[in-house]
């Protein structure tokens, strides 16, 4: 079999190179060389996440993240752990709404072992009945841990308020009810149907050689490269307004955890870099409006920030703060005032310039190790089918204008708003914060 190689080779930061190859069956391989380092990171990215789940198997994608490391046809879970520990390697996985990633970081000389183990885990997991029962308890504990952390819980509740009982609105972890009901047959069937090479990307970064990586991946995937077939895609419709404008979750906590925002942009929207600049200017640093007005000027919160998440066809943005329950109304009023002000007056040119500078700096400073480089190129290839060089990304940020930011700010601020609060509240009325 002959690999169908992309003609594109990109310069990477620090004198490295990004290369891309597509193997038979549709498996994509992207690598980034990092001269001068002695580490290598490999990730197998699977285009399957909680958004692809039916209610009957809610939480399956994350459940699989646990189960695949429990054993394969040739390795037990202990074998995997011993092999990685013996070379000082680190391995793990994470699940998002639209993808799952299994990864490892090792000394460069141990890359063949890392590729073999991570590929084996993804392709050949046995998902034994006793492992399902064991990990069920672990996942339930993870759900309880999330419920005990209101600063984490509020984000899941915010997604539920925005998107309702849909794959985007349901938590990645699933619920206690859905996890308790999942059977080995259901989980294994989900795995068999959806973990296809055509829906995978192998990304590798560090002191590596692209041709050698391709040979190692080809060997690890073997006959699987002859199989085609893609993932059964979930509903990608755009939601027009928040399902629940105000969602208050009563919890006996010392703080009120607050998120106010609304729908954002799809990850395919060309204005996503503009949104990144806008979010950074609103709440991305110590000079941002949120930080200055909520923390510095009034001392109402220790933690406050803005954030965005983009999916295929949908997105969200929001502002977060954690404060004393008695200060919640004041904090919500400030958040609403920030949105009202940018809708009415826009952001000043110097605010936009600082936002661009912070966003560009975060891009560069976040790529100092092989793991972060592996993540960037893997996610880009999986989500967009292409990997932009760092200079191209910086150019897109630099090209954002104040006028573009303010047009987007006015558009998002004029949309229906969604407020979610987790804290010691019963019948407290927050409706005024989202009323027109």
C-alpha positions in Angstrom: 0.0 0.0 0.0 1.2 3.5 -0.8 0.5 6.4 1.4 -1.2 9.4 -0.3 0.9 12.3 0.9 -0.2 15.9 1.0 2.0 18.2 -1.0 1.9 20.8 1.8 4.8 21.2 4.1 4.8 24.2 6.5 7.5 25.9 8.5 6.9 25.6 12.2 8.1 27.7 15.2 11.7 27.3 16.2 13.0 26.0 12.8 10.7 23.0 12.7 8.5 21.7 10.0 4.9 20.5 9.9 4.1 17.6 7.5 0.9 15.7 6.6 0.3 12.2 5.2 -3.0 10.4 4.5 -2.8 6.6 4.7 -5.3 4.2 3.0 -8.6 4.1 4.8 -8.4 7.8 5.4 -6.1 7.9 8.5 -4.3 11.2 8.7 -0.9 11.7 10.2 0.5 15.2 11.0 3.9 15.8 12.6 5.9 18.8 13.8 9.6 18.6 14.2 11.1 20.5 17.2 14.9 20.7 16.8 16.7 20.8 20.1 14.3 18.9 22.3 14.6 15.3 23.5 10.9 14.6 24.0 8.2 13.3 21.7 4.4 13.4 22.1 1.9 11.3 20.2 -1.9 11.7 20.2 -4.6 9.7 18.5 -7.5 12.0 18.0 -10.9 10.4 17.3 -13.7 12.5 15.9 -16.2 11.2 18.4 -17.4 13.0 21.5 -20.5 13.5 23.7 -22.3 15.3 20.9 -22.5 12.0 19.0 -24.4 10.2 21.7 -28.0 9.3 21.8 -29.7 9.8 25.3 -29.6 6.0 25.7 -25.8 6.0 25.7 -25.1 9.4 27.2 -21.6 9.5 28.7 -20.3 6.6 26.5 -17.5 8.7 24.9 -16.0 9.6 28.3 -16.7 6.1 29.6 -14.6 4.7 26.7 -11.8 7.1 27.6 -11.5 5.2 30.9 -12.1 1.7 29.5 -9.6 1.7 26.6 -6.7 1.8 29.0 -7.9 -1.2 31.0 -6.6 -3.7 28.5 -6.2 -4.8 24.9 -6.0 -8.2 23.2 -2.3 -8.4 24.0 -1.8 -6.1 27.0 -3.5 -5.8 30.4 -4.0 -2.5 32.0 -1.1 -3.2 34.3 1.1 -4.1 31.3 0.4 -0.7 29.8 1.2 1.1 33.0 4.4 -0.8 33.6 5.6 -0.3 30.1 5.1 3.5 30.2 6.5 3.8 33.7 9.6 1.9 32.7 10.6 4.6 30.2 9.4 7.5 32.3 6.5 8.2 30.0 3.2 10.0 30.7 -0.1 8.9 29.1 -3.7 10.0 29.5 -6.8 10.9 27.6 -9.6 13.5 27.5 -13.1 13.7 26.0 -14.7 16.8 24.6 -18.1 17.5 22.9 -16.9 16.6 19.5 -13.7 14.6 19.9 -11.6 12.3 22.2 -7.8 12.2 22.4 -5.5 9.5 23.7 -1.9 10.7 24.1 1.5 10.0 25.5 4.8 11.9 26.0 8.1 10.1 26.2 11.8 10.5 25.5 12.3 10.8 21.8 14.0 7.3 21.6 10.9 5.7 23.1 8.5 7.1 20.5 8.1 3.6 18.8 6.8 2.2 22.1 4.4 5.2 22.7 2.9 4.9 19.2 2.5 1.2 19.6 0.8 1.4 23.0 -1.5 4.3 22.2 -2.5 2.8 18.9 -3.1 -0.6 20.6 -5.3 1.1 23.2 -7.4 2.9 20.6 -7.8 0.0 18.2 -7.8 -3.2 20.2 -9.4 -2.6 23.6 -11.3 -5.6 24.9 -13.8 -3.7 27.2 -14.2 -6.6 29.5 -17.4 -6.9 31.6 -15.6 -6.6 34.9 -13.7 -3.6 33.7 -17.0 -1.9 32.7 -18.3 -2.5 36.2 -15.1 -1.2 37.9 -14.9 1.9 35.8 -18.6 2.6 36.2 -17.8 3.3 39.9 -14.9 5.5 39.0 -17.0 7.6 36.5 -19.7 8.0 39.1 -17.1 9.3 41.5 -16.0 11.7 38.9 -19.6 13.0 38.5 -19.8 13.4 42.2 -16.5 15.3 42.3 -17.9 17.6 39.5 -21.1 18.2 41.5 -19.0 19.1 44.6 -17.1 21.8 42.6 -19.6 24.6 41.8 -17.1 26.5 39.7 -17.1 23.4 37.4 -20.7 22.5 37.7 -21.9 26.0 36.6 -20.4 25.5 33.2 -22.3 22.2 32.6 -25.5 23.9 33.9 -24.9 26.8 31.5 -24.6 24.5 28.5 -27.8 22.8 29.6 -29.5 26.2 29.9 -28.4 27.3 26.4 -28.9 24.0 24.5 -31.4 22.1 26.6 -31.8 18.3 26.4 -29.6 18.0 23.3 -26.2 16.4 22.8 -24.5 19.9 23.3 -26.6 20.6 26.4 -25.9 17.3 28.1 -22.7 16.9 30.2 -19.7 15.1 28.8 -19.6 12.9 31.9 -23.2 11.7 31.4 -25.5 11.5 34.4 -25.6 9.0 37.3 -28.7 7.5 35.7 -27.2 7.1 32.2 -23.9 5.7 33.5 -25.7 3.2 35.8 -27.8 2.0 32.9 -24.9 1.5 30.4 -24.2 -2.1 29.6 -21.0 -3.6 28.2 -22.9 -4.4 25.0 -23.9 -0.8 24.5 -20.4 0.6 25.2 -18.7 -1.9 23.0 -21.1 -1.4 20.2 -20.6 2.4 20.4 -16.8 1.8 20.3 -17.0 -0.7 17.3 -19.3 1.6 15.2 -17.5 4.8 15.7 -13.8 4.3 16.2 -12.8 4.2 12.5 -9.4 5.2 11.0 -11.2 7.6 8.6 -12.3 9.6 11.7 -8.9 9.6 13.3 -5.8 11.8 13.3 -2.4 10.7 14.6 -0.4 13.8 15.6 3.2 13.6 16.7 5.5 16.5 17.8 9.1 16.6 19.1 12.5 15.4 18.1 11.0 13.1 15.4 11.3 12.2 11.7 8.1 12.3 9.7 8.8 9.3 7.5 9.7 7.2 10.5 6.5 8.2 12.2 4.5 7.2 9.2 6.2 3.8 9.1 5.5 3.2 12.8 1.8 4.2 12.5 1.4 2.1 9.4 2.7 -0.9 11.3 0.6 -0.2 14.4 -2.7 0.2 12.4 -1.9 -2.8 10.1 -5.0 -4.2 8.4 -7.2 -1.5 9.9 -5.9 0.8 7.1 -7.9 -1.1 4.6 -11.2 -0.4 6.2 -13.2 2.7 5.4 -16.4 4.1 6.8 -16.9 7.2 8.9 -18.6 8.3 12.0 -22.4 8.6 12.2 -22.7 12.3 12.7 -25.0 13.9 15.3 -27.4 16.7 14.7 -25.5 19.9 13.7 -28.4 22.3 13.6 -28.0 25.9 14.8 -29.9 26.9 18.0 -31.7 30.3 17.7 -32.0 31.2 21.3 -31.3 29.9 24.9 -33.6 27.2 25.9 -33.7 28.5 29.5 -32.8 32.2 29.9 -32.3 31.9 33.7 -31.2 28.7 35.4 -30.6 28.7 39.2 -29.2 25.6 40.8 -29.6 25.7 44.5 -26.5 24.4 46.3 -25.3 24.9 49.8 -22.0 26.7 48.9 -20.0 29.5 50.3 -19.9 31.3 47.0 -22.3 32.1 44.2 -20.9 30.9 40.9 -22.2 32.9 38.0 -22.1 32.6 34.2 -23.8 35.2 31.9 -23.6 35.1 28.1 -25.3 33.6 25.1 -24.8 31.9 21.8 -21.4 32.4 20.1 -19.9 31.3 16.8 -19.5 28.0 15.0 -15.8 26.9 14.7 -16.2 27.4 10.9 -17.2 31.0 11.2 -14.4 33.2 9.8 -14.9 35.7 12.6 -13.6 33.2 15.2 -10.4 35.1 15.6 -12.4 38.3 16.0 -14.3 36.6 18.8 -11.1 35.5 20.4 -9.9 39.1 20.5 -13.3 40.3 21.8 -13.4 37.7 24.6 -9.8 38.5 25.6 -10.6 42.3 25.8 -13.7 41.6 27.9 -12.2 39.2 30.4 -8.9 37.7 29.4 -6.4 39.6 31.5 -5.9 41.9 34.4 -6.6 45.0 32.3 -9.9 43.6 30.9 -13.2 45.2 31.8 -14.4 42.3 33.9 -11.2 42.1 36.0 -11.0 45.8 36.5 -14.7 46.4 37.3 -15.4 43.3 39.4 -12.1 42.6 41.1 -9.9 45.6 41.1 -12.4 48.5 41.5 -14.9 46.7 43.8 -13.2 43.7 45.2 -16.3 41.5 44.6 -14.5 38.3 43.3 -11.2 36.6 43.2 -11.8 34.8 39.9 -13.6 36.4 37.0 -13.0 35.8 33.3 -14.6 35.4 29.9 -14.6 32.4 27.6 -15.8 31.0 24.3 -16.4 27.5 22.9 -17.0 26.7 19.3 -18.5 23.6 17.7 -19.7 22.6 14.3 -22.7 24.8 13.7 -23.0 26.2 17.2 -21.0 28.1 19.8 -21.3 29.9 23.1 -19.6 32.7 24.9 -19.8 33.7 28.5 -18.5 35.6 31.5 -17.8 33.9 34.8 -17.4 35.2 38.4 -17.4 33.6 41.8 -18.6 35.9 44.7 -20.3 36.0 48.0 -24.0 35.1 47.6 -25.0 38.5 48.9 -23.0 40.2 46.2 -24.5 38.1 43.3 -27.0 40.7 42.2 -24.2 43.4 42.0 -21.9 41.1 40.1 -24.6 40.1 37.6 -25.5 43.8 37.1 -21.8 44.6 36.3 -21.7 41.7 33.8 -24.9 42.9 32.1 -23.5 46.5 32.1 -20.3 45.3 30.3 -22.4 43.7 27.6 -24.6 46.8 27.3 -21.7 49.1 27.1 -19.9 47.3 24.4 -23.1 47.0 22.4 -23.7 50.7 22.7 -20.2 52.2 22.5 -18.0 49.3 21.4 -14.4 48.7 22.5 -11.7 51.4 22.2 -8.9 50.8 19.8 -6.4 50.4 22.6 -8.6 47.7 24.2 -8.7 45.8 20.9 -4.9 46.2 20.5 -4.3 44.7 24.0 -6.7 41.9 23.2 -4.8 41.1 20.1 -1.5 41.2 21.9 -2.7 38.9 24.7 -4.2 36.4 22.2 -1.1 36.3 20.1 1.1 35.9 23.2 -1.0 33.1 24.5 -0.7 31.3 21.2 3.1 31.5 21.2 3.7 30.9 24.9 1.4 27.9 24.9 3.6 26.1 22.4 6.7 25.6 24.4 6.6 21.8 24.7 6.0 18.8 22.5 2.6 18.0 24.1 1.1 21.4 23.3 2.5 21.3 19.7 1.0 17.8 19.3 -2.4 19.0 20.6 -2.4 22.1 18.3 -1.7 20.2 15.0 -3.9 17.2 15.9 -7.0 19.3 16.8 -6.5 21.5 13.8 -6.4 18.6 11.4 -9.3 16.9 13.0 -11.5 19.9 13.2 -10.6 21.8 10.0 -8.8 19.2 7.8 -5.8 21.5 7.7 -3.0 22.9 9.9 -2.0 26.5 9.7 1.5 27.5 10.5 2.0 29.7 13.6 2.8 32.8 11.4 -0.4 32.3 9.5 -2.4 32.2 12.8 -0.6 35.3 14.1 -1.4 37.1 10.8 -5.1 36.2 11.2 -5.1 37.7 14.7 -3.1 40.8 13.6 -5.6 41.3 10.8 -8.6 41.8 13.2 -9.8 45.4 13.2 -11.5 47.5 15.8 -14.5 47.9 13.5 -14.8 44.1 13.1 -14.6 43.5 16.8 -17.3 46.1 17.6 -19.6 44.8 14.9 -19.4 41.4 16.4 -19.7 42.8 19.9 -23.0 44.5 19.0 -24.3 41.4 17.3 -23.6 39.1 20.2 -24.7 41.6 22.9 -28.0 42.1 21.2 -28.8 38.4 21.3 -31.0 36.8 24.0 -28.9 36.3 27.1 -28.5 33.3 29.4 -27.7 33.5 33.1 -26.8 30.5 35.2 -26.2 30.7 38.9 -25.1 27.9 41.3 -25.3 28.8 44.9 -27.4 29.0 48.1 -30.5 30.5 46.5 -34.1 29.4 46.6 -36.7 31.7 45.1 -34.2 34.5 44.3 -35.3 36.4 41.2 -32.5 37.0 38.6 -34.9 37.5 35.7 -34.1 41.2 35.3 -30.5 40.4 34.3 -31.7 38.8 31.0 -34.8 40.9 30.2 -34.7 43.1 27.2 
